[in-house]
Amino acid sequence: MHSDFPADSPLLHQFLFSTDYQRLKRSLVMNKNLLIIQDLDGVCMGLVRDPLTRTLDPDYINASKLLAGHFYVLTNGEHIGGRGLNQIVDTALGAESQTAAHQSYLPGLAGGGVQWQDQQGRVTHPGVSDEELTFLRSVPDKAKAYLTSLLNKAPYNLSNADIDLLCHSAILDNLASPTININVFHQHFQQPELYLQLQKDLKGIMQALLDEADVRNLSESFFIHYAPNLGRDAQGERIKFARGQDSGTTDFQFMLQGAIKEVGVLVILNHYYFEQTGHYPLGESFNARTAPRDQEKLLALAEQHFDPQQMPRIIGVGDTVTSNPQSTASDVVLRGGSDRGFLTLVQALGARFQSDNAVLYVDSSGGELDRPGLQLDRLNPLPGSQPNRHHDGICDQNDPLNLNFVFANGHQQYITFFRDLAAAFANA
């Protein structure tokens, strides 16, 4: 890999908790075989209690166009619909409809990996059946009915007017990933015990929705995604219950099987190879629904089909990574977060293909939600030292995921870097 740095200069993947953005930018600009895969909420937008108030910086959107073909999003949210990203893009650019001529939509995967969009806003759902989409369309109304029945009773005892107002903000009628986002309840209750009880009750509501799908012969179609979470076990993802100042799981998402971000990495990589070579290594119809979900199998699939000479340097960017000890008396650590899987796969692909991939972490604790933040005195460890890798609630000393470069001041700091990178990349 071409570099203007000294021969003994560290590679990007050798950095840890670094804020040397100039070195990062120079290194990325020098390598035109670059693929950036980026999460959205908390990364290029602040985390907010009410998803309807999300905004995007127009300069960030314009910068993404300068990286066309080298930049894709990967989100559990959606491109389309009233709560989708495209409407936020239109608002930011002053457009009146989603058929706007600006052609500045953010390309990539939404719905955890099942909703593909190009820069022109053309959307497809590869591998998703009509029956599944029909059921998904019914989920928001079903969720509203379940919530209304729950919140009318003790211990909540909310009025119908309050329930309607809260549900309007909380129930996201995403087509491929309908979601109950409980940030507004956290603010409304102002009682930690009520908020914790709601998390427990919502777990039951989501199971009831899965049971309804079973009745429709869709028992293998869906799963529940908790964000943030504490990783997975044999029963599925572990919910992260609120504790102290940490609000825990805020998003309860009804998602399609296969819609996990690490699979989305290979879907995006398959498209990237096509753009560069005119050939889909995994086939044109490859999608998240048919892909393996185990990381080792995904790595084996990549090694079998992707030409190492064409493999790009992949930069994964996220904000939701968790690490929580099971108890003070145990060495067991529960690691999760909706970005951990795809960032870990980016790291592993870099090791397998020697492509010097890097993981960028954006600290989203400065938003409206209670999230753990980086400990500033542990950033930029000296080369060759044994750094303290523990950042409470985010990562731990034995964490296999390396956060190579971090943006401790949040999404605005990342946007500034992204804009500078895009301009330099376009002019290189």
One Martini backbone bead per residue (centre of mass of N, CA, C, O) as a GRO file, in nm:
protein
  428
    1MET     BB    1   0.094   0.038   0.025
    2HIS     BB    2   0.085   0.354  -0.025
    3SER     BB    3   0.331   0.586   0.131
    4ASP     BB    4   0.463   0.888   0.307
    5PHE     BB    5   0.552   0.731   0.535
    6PRO     BB    6   0.737   0.583   0.727
    7ALA     BB    7   0.816   0.253   0.747
    8ASP     BB    8   0.759   0.264   1.081
    9SER     BB    9   0.479   0.343   1.053
   10PRO     BB   10   0.180   0.316   1.156
   11LEU     BB   11  -0.094   0.163   1.111
   12LEU     BB   12  -0.421   0.212   1.152
   13HIS     BB   13  -0.477  -0.063   1.316
   14GLN     BB   14  -0.253   0.029   1.547
   15PHE     BB   15  -0.439   0.213   1.659
   16LEU     BB   16  -0.560   0.374   1.979
   17PHE     BB   17  -0.756   0.619   2.066
   18SER     BB   18  -0.727   0.826   1.838
   19THR     BB   19  -0.672   1.199   1.732
   20ASP     BB   20  -0.515   1.170   1.445
   21TYR     BB   21  -0.664   1.313   1.180
   22GLN     BB   22  -0.441   1.384   0.980
   23ARG     BB   23  -0.330   1.103   0.939
   24LEU     BB   24  -0.590   0.973   0.853
   25LYS     BB   25  -0.646   1.149   0.606
   26ARG     BB   26  -0.384   1.104   0.448
   27SER     BB   27  -0.414   0.797   0.422
   28LEU     BB   28  -0.691   0.793   0.272
   29VAL     BB   29  -0.618   0.973   0.025
   30MET     BB   30  -0.382   0.777  -0.087
   31ASN     BB   31  -0.635   0.566  -0.107
   32LYS     BB   32  -0.864   0.490  -0.362
   33ASN     BB   33  -0.924   0.207  -0.219
   34LEU     BB   34  -1.220   0.304  -0.075
   35LEU     BB   35  -1.437   0.211   0.217
   36ILE     BB   36  -1.724   0.354   0.363
   37ILE     BB   37  -1.893   0.249   0.668
   38GLN     BB   38  -2.196   0.406   0.802
   39ASP     BB   39  -2.355   0.523   1.042
   40LEU     BB   40  -2.591   0.755   1.186
   41ASP     BB   41  -2.697   0.767   1.462
   42GLY     BB   42  -2.449   0.957   1.639
   43VAL     BB   43  -2.259   1.038   1.386
   44CYS     BB   44  -2.431   1.263   1.187
   45MET     BB   45  -2.629   1.262   1.436
   46GLY     BB   46  -2.797   1.340   1.695
   47LEU     BB   47  -2.923   1.232   1.984
   48VAL     BB   48  -3.277   1.194   2.033
   49ARG     BB   49  -3.587   1.170   2.173
   50ASP     BB   50  -3.714   1.279   1.899
   51PRO     BB   51  -3.704   1.162   1.578
   52LEU     BB   52  -3.853   1.418   1.443
   53THR     BB   53  -3.581   1.613   1.518
   54ARG     BB   54  -3.397   1.536   1.307
   55THR     BB   55  -3.073   1.632   1.165
   56LEU     BB   56  -2.887   1.765   0.880
   57ASP     BB   57  -2.599   1.855   0.731
   58PRO     BB   58  -2.555   1.982   0.421
   59ASP     BB   59  -2.243   1.948   0.407
   60TYR     BB   60  -2.246   1.646   0.450
   61ILE     BB   61  -2.409   1.567   0.203
   62ASN     BB   62  -2.215   1.695  -0.005
   63ALA     BB   63  -1.967   1.528   0.080
   64SER     BB   64  -2.078   1.247   0.000
   65LYS     BB   65  -2.062   1.302  -0.312
   66LEU     BB   66  -1.742   1.308  -0.321
   67LEU     BB   67  -1.766   0.978  -0.230
   68ALA     BB   68  -1.863   0.838  -0.464
   69GLY     BB   69  -1.830   0.481  -0.431
   70HIS     BB   70  -1.696   0.514  -0.107
   71PHE     BB   71  -1.996   0.554   0.025
   72TYR     BB   72  -2.185   0.396   0.298
   73VAL     BB   73  -2.467   0.301   0.458
   74LEU     BB   74  -2.553   0.150   0.798
   75THR     BB   75  -2.885   0.082   0.911
   76ASN     BB   76  -3.177   0.039   1.124
   77GLY     BB   77  -3.313   0.221   0.971
   78GLU     BB   78  -3.452   0.445   0.715
   79HIS     BB   79  -3.510   0.591   0.406
   80ILE     BB   80  -3.818   0.577   0.422
   81GLY     BB   81  -4.064   0.777   0.506
   82GLY     BB   82  -4.155   0.982   0.771
   83ARG     BB   83  -3.877   0.860   0.936
   84GLY     BB   84  -3.679   0.893   0.718
   85LEU     BB   85  -3.387   1.005   0.574
   86ASN     BB   86  -3.489   1.147   0.315
   87GLN     BB   87  -3.651   1.368   0.459
   88ILE     BB   88  -3.405   1.495   0.596
   89VAL     BB   89  -3.260   1.568   0.338
   90ASP     BB   90  -3.476   1.748   0.214
   91THR     BB   91  -3.481   1.953   0.445
   92ALA     BB   92  -3.179   2.035   0.435
   93LEU     BB   93  -3.213   2.116   0.106
   94GLY     BB   94  -3.516   2.232   0.052
   95ALA     BB   95  -3.702   2.008  -0.020
   96GLU     BB   96  -4.045   1.887  -0.089
   97SER     BB   97  -3.953   1.598  -0.195
   98GLN     BB   98  -3.860   1.257  -0.275
   99THR     BB   99  -3.837   1.370  -0.593
  100ALA     BB  100  -3.591   1.513  -0.591
  101ALA     BB  101  -3.315   1.652  -0.794
  102HIS     BB  102  -3.048   1.629  -0.613
  103GLN     BB  103  -2.924   1.343  -0.570
  104SER     BB  104  -2.843   1.316  -0.222
  105TYR     BB  105  -2.866   1.046  -0.126
  106LEU     BB  106  -2.788   0.791   0.091
  107PRO     BB  107  -2.610   0.528   0.033
  108GLY     BB  108  -2.741   0.196   0.105
  109LEU     BB  109  -2.827   0.045   0.416
  110ALA     BB  110  -3.130  -0.056   0.562
  111GLY     BB  111  -3.289  -0.238   0.798
  112GLY     BB  112  -2.999  -0.390   0.858
  113GLY     BB  113  -2.987  -0.489   0.516
  114VAL     BB  114  -3.287  -0.477   0.331
  115GLN     BB  115  -3.241  -0.165   0.228
  116TRP     BB  116  -3.182  -0.038  -0.084
  117GLN     BB  117  -2.981   0.254  -0.194
  118ASP     BB  118  -2.935   0.517  -0.397
  119GLN     BB  119  -2.862   0.846  -0.476
  120GLN     BB  120  -3.161   0.871  -0.621
  121GLY     BB  121  -3.371   0.691  -0.432
  122ARG     BB  122  -3.359   0.393  -0.502
  123VAL     BB  123  -3.567   0.123  -0.384
  124THR     BB  124  -3.500  -0.196  -0.224
  125HIS     BB  125  -3.598  -0.557  -0.119
  126PRO     BB  126  -3.402  -0.798  -0.093
  127GLY     BB  127  -3.565  -1.106  -0.015
  128VAL     BB  128  -3.857  -0.987   0.017
  129SER     BB  129  -4.176  -1.053   0.083
  130ASP     BB  130  -4.503  -0.970   0.057
  131GLU     BB  131  -4.592  -1.095   0.328
  132GLU     BB  132  -4.386  -0.946   0.502
  133LEU     BB  133  -4.466  -0.656   0.427
  134THR     BB  134  -4.757  -0.674   0.522
  135PHE     BB  135  -4.694  -0.724   0.819
  136LEU     BB  136  -4.516  -0.476   0.871
  137ARG     BB  137  -4.746  -0.266   0.816
  138SER     BB  138  -4.909  -0.367   1.087
  139VAL     BB  139  -4.728  -0.307   1.340
  140PRO     BB  140  -4.786  -0.015   1.438
  141ASP     BB  141  -5.086  -0.067   1.514
  142LYS     BB  142  -5.032  -0.296   1.710
  143ALA     BB  143  -4.847  -0.137   1.900
  144LYS     BB  144  -5.057   0.075   1.980
  145ALA     BB  145  -5.257  -0.120   2.112
  146TYR     BB  146  -5.069  -0.237   2.325
  147LEU     BB  147  -4.985   0.032   2.459
  148THR     BB  148  -5.262   0.136   2.539
  149SER     BB  149  -5.335  -0.099   2.726
  150LEU     BB  150  -5.091  -0.062   2.916
  151LEU     BB  151  -5.100   0.264   2.988
  152ASN     BB  152  -5.391   0.267   3.126
  153LYS     BB  153  -5.247   0.116   3.346
  154ALA     BB  154  -5.100  -0.011   3.592
  155PRO     BB  155  -4.846   0.213   3.675
  156TYR     BB  156  -4.920   0.447   3.464
  157ASN     BB  157  -5.197   0.598   3.408
  158LEU     BB  158  -5.267   0.712   3.129
  159SER     BB  159  -5.387   0.910   2.910
  160ASN     BB  160  -5.501   0.919   2.594
  161ALA     BB  161  -5.357   1.179   2.516
  162ASP     BB  162  -5.072   1.094   2.605
  163ILE     BB  163  -5.053   0.838   2.440
  164ASP     BB  164  -5.081   0.964   2.160
  165LEU     BB  165  -4.838   1.154   2.180
  166LEU     BB  166  -4.618   0.941   2.243
  167CYS     BB  167  -4.673   0.744   2.004
  168HIS     BB  168  -4.612   0.939   1.774
  169SER     BB  169  -4.300   0.935   1.850
  170ALA     BB  170  -4.235   0.621   1.917
  171ILE     BB  171  -4.371   0.518   1.653
  172LEU     BB  172  -4.206   0.367   1.384
  173ASP     BB  173  -4.316   0.344   1.037
  174ASN     BB  174  -4.131   0.136   0.927
  175LEU     BB  175  -4.120  -0.094   0.687
  176ALA     BB  176  -3.856  -0.292   0.772
  177SER     BB  177  -3.839  -0.143   1.092
  178PRO     BB  178  -4.034  -0.135   1.319
  179THR     BB  179  -4.055   0.105   1.601
  180ILE     BB  180  -3.981   0.146   1.953
  181ASN     BB  181  -3.920   0.464   2.097
  182ILE     BB  182  -3.849   0.556   2.454
  183ASN     BB  183  -3.744   0.847   2.505
  184VAL     BB  184  -4.013   1.003   2.573
  185PHE     BB  185  -4.068   0.839   2.835
  186HIS     BB  186  -3.824   0.921   2.997
  187GLN     BB  187  -3.911   1.221   3.006
  188HIS     BB  188  -4.205   1.188   3.115
  189PHE     BB  189  -4.168   1.030   3.383
  190GLN     BB  190  -3.915   1.079   3.580
  191GLN     BB  191  -3.901   0.749   3.646
  192PRO     BB  192  -3.701   0.486   3.661
  193GLU     BB  193  -3.907   0.255   3.736
  194LEU     BB  194  -4.100   0.300   3.494
  195TYR     BB  195  -3.898   0.267   3.265
  196LEU     BB  196  -3.810  -0.021   3.340
  197GLN     BB  197  -4.093  -0.146   3.313
  198LEU     BB  198  -4.127  -0.082   3.014
  199GLN     BB  199  -3.901  -0.257   2.910
  200LYS     BB  200  -4.026  -0.523   3.011
  201ASP     BB  201  -4.302  -0.495   2.861
  202LEU     BB  202  -4.188  -0.471   2.569
  203LYS     BB  203  -4.079  -0.752   2.545
  204GLY     BB  204  -4.367  -0.875   2.542
  205ILE     BB  205  -4.478  -0.727   2.293
  206MET     BB  206  -4.273  -0.837   2.088
  207GLN     BB  207  -4.355  -1.132   2.130
  208ALA     BB  208  -4.649  -1.096   2.036
  209LEU     BB  209  -4.571  -1.026   1.744
  210LEU     BB  210  -4.434  -1.294   1.683
  211ASP     BB  211  -4.685  -1.467   1.734
  212GLU     BB  212  -4.850  -1.346   1.501
  213ALA     BB  213  -4.658  -1.440   1.279
  214ASP     BB  214  -4.691  -1.742   1.327
  215VAL     BB  215  -4.992  -1.753   1.238
  216ARG     BB  216  -4.880  -1.652   0.936
  217ASN     BB  217  -4.629  -1.829   0.863
  218LEU     BB  218  -4.368  -1.632   1.004
  219SER     BB  219  -4.151  -1.769   1.207
  220GLU     BB  220  -3.873  -1.707   1.012
  221SER     BB  221  -3.878  -1.376   0.957
  222PHE     BB  222  -3.827  -1.269   1.260
  223PHE     BB  223  -3.692  -1.018   1.493
  224ILE     BB  224  -3.539  -0.874   1.784
  225HIS     BB  225  -3.410  -0.545   1.825
  226TYR     BB  226  -3.172  -0.409   2.050
  227ALA     BB  227  -3.115  -0.051   2.134
  228PRO     BB  228  -2.913  -0.124   2.306
  229ASN     BB  229  -2.701  -0.408   2.388
  230LEU     BB  230  -2.570  -0.748   2.520
  231GLY     BB  231  -2.596  -0.917   2.292
  232ARG     BB  232  -2.592  -1.273   2.249
  233ASP     BB  233  -2.794  -1.566   2.258
  234ALA     BB  234  -2.995  -1.838   2.214
  235GLN     BB  235  -3.257  -1.627   2.234
  236GLY     BB  236  -3.088  -1.371   2.156
  237GLU     BB  237  -3.108  -1.066   2.237
  238ARG     BB  238  -2.994  -0.850   2.488
  239ILE     BB  239  -3.120  -0.660   2.705
  240LYS     BB  240  -3.074  -0.317   2.829
  241PHE     BB  241  -3.108  -0.214   3.129
  242ALA     BB  242  -3.151   0.027   3.327
  243ARG     BB  243  -2.869   0.222   3.484
  244GLY     BB  244  -2.881   0.490   3.620
  245GLN     BB  245  -2.761   0.698   3.360
  246ASP     BB  246  -2.837   0.447   3.191
  247SER     BB  247  -3.099   0.384   2.956
  248GLY     BB  248  -3.041   0.180   2.755
  249THR     BB  249  -3.285   0.050   2.595
  250THR     BB  250  -3.469   0.236   2.324
  251ASP     BB  251  -3.490   0.014   2.087
  252PHE     BB  252  -3.770  -0.165   1.938
  253GLN     BB  253  -3.716  -0.401   1.679
  254PHE     BB  254  -3.888  -0.516   1.391
  255MET     BB  255  -3.721  -0.774   1.215
  256LEU     BB  256  -3.553  -0.921   0.970
  257GLN     BB  257  -3.414  -1.185   0.887
  258GLY     BB  258  -3.069  -1.086   0.833
  259ALA     BB  259  -3.084  -0.792   0.976
  260ILE     BB  260  -2.753  -0.754   0.993
  261LYS     BB  261  -2.476  -0.564   0.966
  262GLU     BB  262  -2.253  -0.769   0.890
  263VAL     BB  263  -2.394  -0.856   0.630
  264GLY     BB  264  -2.396  -0.571   0.498
  265VAL     BB  265  -2.097  -0.558   0.432
  266LEU     BB  266  -2.110  -0.768   0.195
  267VAL     BB  267  -2.318  -0.624   0.025
  268ILE     BB  268  -2.150  -0.369  -0.020
  269LEU     BB  269  -1.895  -0.507  -0.130
  270ASN     BB  270  -2.033  -0.625  -0.380
  271HIS     BB  271  -2.101  -0.347  -0.501
  272TYR     BB  272  -1.818  -0.231  -0.511
  273TYR     BB  273  -1.697  -0.434  -0.708
  274PHE     BB  274  -1.887  -0.365  -0.938
  275GLU     BB  275  -1.802  -0.065  -0.968
  276GLN     BB  276  -1.493  -0.149  -1.028
  277THR     BB  277  -1.542  -0.433  -1.231
  278GLY     BB  278  -1.843  -0.547  -1.325
  279HIS     BB  279  -1.853  -0.754  -1.070
  280TYR     BB  280  -2.021  -1.004  -0.875
  281PRO     BB  281  -1.886  -1.216  -0.653
  282LEU     BB  282  -2.190  -1.302  -0.514
  283GLY     BB  283  -2.383  -1.189  -0.692
  284GLU     BB  284  -2.658  -0.997  -0.773
  285SER     BB  285  -2.864  -1.152  -0.550
  286PHE     BB  286  -2.724  -1.086  -0.307
  287ASN     BB  287  -2.835  -1.114   0.043
  288ALA     BB  288  -2.928  -1.100   0.378
  289ARG     BB  289  -3.131  -1.351   0.370
  290THR     BB  290  -2.896  -1.566   0.243
  291ALA     BB  291  -2.688  -1.519   0.446
  292PRO     BB  292  -2.473  -1.562   0.666
  293ARG     BB  293  -2.430  -1.490   1.039
  294ASP     BB  294  -2.156  -1.589   1.078
  295GLN     BB  295  -1.846  -1.465   1.088
  296GLU     BB  296  -1.675  -1.701   0.977
  297LYS     BB  297  -1.856  -1.742   0.726
  298LEU     BB  298  -1.818  -1.459   0.612
  299LEU     BB  299  -1.511  -1.477   0.580
  300ALA     BB  300  -1.509  -1.725   0.396
  301LEU     BB  301  -1.673  -1.595   0.170
  302ALA     BB  302  -1.474  -1.370   0.110
  303GLU     BB  303  -1.222  -1.547   0.047
  304GLN     BB  304  -1.361  -1.705  -0.193
  305HIS     BB  305  -1.463  -1.426  -0.376
  306PHE     BB  306  -1.248  -1.207  -0.310
  307ASP     BB  307  -1.017  -1.013  -0.447
  308PRO     BB  308  -0.734  -0.909  -0.294
  309GLN     BB  309  -0.644  -0.688  -0.509
  310GLN     BB  310  -0.946  -0.537  -0.470
  311MET     BB  311  -0.935  -0.478  -0.180
  312PRO     BB  312  -1.039  -0.256   0.031
  313ARG     BB  313  -1.029  -0.009   0.243
  314ILE     BB  314  -1.201  -0.027   0.551
  315ILE     BB  315  -1.434   0.202   0.707
  316GLY     BB  316  -1.568   0.199   1.026
  317VAL     BB  317  -1.872   0.369   1.155
  318GLY     BB  318  -1.958   0.428   1.506
  319ASP     BB  319  -2.155   0.439   1.846
  320THR     BB  320  -2.262   0.130   1.924
  321VAL     BB  321  -2.095   0.021   2.214
  322THR     BB  322  -2.075  -0.253   2.447
  323SER     BB  323  -1.971  -0.301   2.809
  324ASN     BB  324  -2.063  -0.552   3.061
  325PRO     BB  325  -2.048  -0.669   3.356
  326GLN     BB  326  -2.218  -0.916   3.515
  327SER     BB  327  -2.023  -0.883   3.770
  328THR     BB  328  -1.804  -0.813   4.028
  329ALA     BB  329  -1.744  -1.145   4.064
  330SER     BB  330  -1.693  -1.144   3.749
  331ASP     BB  331  -1.534  -1.203   3.421
  332VAL     BB  332  -1.790  -1.154   3.277
  333VAL     BB  333  -1.864  -1.008   2.954
  334LEU     BB  334  -2.102  -0.800   2.799
  335ARG     BB  335  -2.117  -0.770   2.448
  336GLY     BB  336  -2.232  -0.496   2.230
  337GLY     BB  337  -2.415  -0.344   2.001
  338SER     BB  338  -2.520  -0.245   1.680
  339ASP     BB  339  -2.198  -0.199   1.580
  340ARG     BB  340  -2.008  -0.432   1.661
  341GLY     BB  341  -2.037  -0.643   1.435
  342PHE     BB  342  -1.941  -0.468   1.187
  343LEU     BB  343  -1.672  -0.371   1.309
  344THR     BB  344  -1.551  -0.653   1.353
  345LEU     BB  345  -1.556  -0.735   1.054
  346VAL     BB  346  -1.376  -0.514   0.949
  347GLN     BB  347  -1.133  -0.599   1.116
  348ALA     BB  348  -1.114  -0.895   1.007
  349LEU     BB  349  -1.077  -0.827   0.708
  350GLY     BB  350  -0.810  -0.676   0.745
  351ALA     BB  351  -0.653  -0.926   0.845
  352ARG     BB  352  -0.707  -1.126   0.606
  353PHE     BB  353  -0.629  -0.891   0.366
  354GLN     BB  354  -0.429  -0.668   0.445
  355SER     BB  355  -0.601  -0.359   0.442
  356ASP     BB  356  -0.602  -0.161   0.680
  357ASN     BB  357  -0.829  -0.132   0.863
  358ALA     BB  358  -1.080   0.083   1.033
  359VAL     BB  359  -1.201   0.215   1.347
  360LEU     BB  360  -1.469   0.443   1.412
  361TYR     BB  361  -1.553   0.647   1.702
  362VAL     BB  362  -1.856   0.795   1.819
  363ASP     BB  363  -1.943   1.008   2.070
  364SER     BB  364  -2.297   1.015   2.192
  365SER     BB  365  -2.319   1.146   2.495
  366GLY     BB  366  -2.401   1.458   2.404
  367GLY     BB  367  -2.680   1.404   2.387
  368GLU     BB  368  -3.015   1.341   2.500
  369LEU     BB  369  -2.890   1.080   2.591
  370ASP     BB  370  -2.796   0.815   2.806
  371ARG     BB  371  -2.451   0.779   2.759
  372PRO     BB  372  -2.159   0.658   2.742
  373GLY     BB  373  -1.825   0.781   2.777
  374LEU     BB  374  -1.528   0.879   2.721
  375GLN     BB  375  -1.200   0.870   2.859
  376LEU     BB  376  -0.977   1.119   2.808
  377ASP     BB  377  -0.715   0.999   2.967
  378ARG     BB  378  -0.721   0.734   2.742
  379LEU     BB  379  -0.609   0.881   2.513
  380ASN     BB  380  -0.340   0.852   2.327
  381PRO     BB  381  -0.144   0.629   2.351
  382LEU     BB  382   0.158   0.524   2.368
  383PRO     BB  383   0.376   0.381   2.188
  384GLY     BB  384   0.416   0.056   2.333
  385SER     BB  385   0.206   0.061   2.531
  386GLN     BB  386  -0.024  -0.017   2.805
  387PRO     BB  387  -0.331   0.040   2.771
  388ASN     BB  388  -0.630   0.169   2.884
  389ARG     BB  389  -0.930   0.009   2.758
  390HIS     BB  390  -1.124   0.124   2.969
  391HIS     BB  391  -1.473   0.211   2.897
  392ASP     BB  392  -1.742   0.266   3.048
  393GLY     BB  393  -1.983   0.076   2.861
  394ILE     BB  394  -1.795   0.013   2.593
  395CYS     BB  395  -1.507  -0.101   2.698
  396ASP     BB  396  -1.237  -0.335   2.756
  397GLN     BB  397  -0.935  -0.476   2.822
  398ASN     BB  398  -1.040  -0.755   2.644
  399ASP     BB  399  -1.125  -0.632   2.390
  400PRO     BB  400  -1.143  -0.722   2.046
  401LEU     BB  401  -1.220  -0.430   1.990
  402ASN     BB  402  -1.076  -0.169   1.798
  403LEU     BB  403  -1.046   0.177   1.860
  404ASN     BB  404  -0.862   0.369   1.662
  405PHE     BB  405  -1.066   0.616   1.620
  406VAL     BB  406  -1.179   0.913   1.797
  407PHE     BB  407  -1.488   1.114   1.881
  408ALA     BB  408  -1.541   1.282   2.171
  409ASN     BB  409  -1.728   1.536   2.038
  410GLY     BB  410  -1.882   1.397   1.820
  411HIS     BB  411  -2.062   1.458   1.531
  412GLN     BB  412  -1.937   1.734   1.463
  413GLN     BB  413  -1.646   1.636   1.451
  414TYR     BB  414  -1.690   1.427   1.231
  415ILE     BB  415  -1.800   1.613   1.010
  416THR     BB  416  -1.548   1.780   0.978
  417PHE     BB  417  -1.372   1.546   0.887
  418PHE     BB  418  -1.546   1.449   0.647
  419ARG     BB  419  -1.528   1.708   0.481
  420ASP     BB  420  -1.219   1.713   0.456
  421LEU     BB  421  -1.188   1.438   0.326
  422ALA     BB  422  -1.365   1.476   0.074
  423ALA     BB  423  -1.208   1.714  -0.047
  424ALA     BB  424  -0.931   1.571  -0.062
  425PHE     BB  425  -1.019   1.325  -0.230
  426ALA     BB  426  -1.130   1.487  -0.482
  427ASN     BB  427  -0.829   1.643  -0.518
  428ALA     BB  428  -0.614   1.396  -0.553
   0.00000   0.00000   0.00000
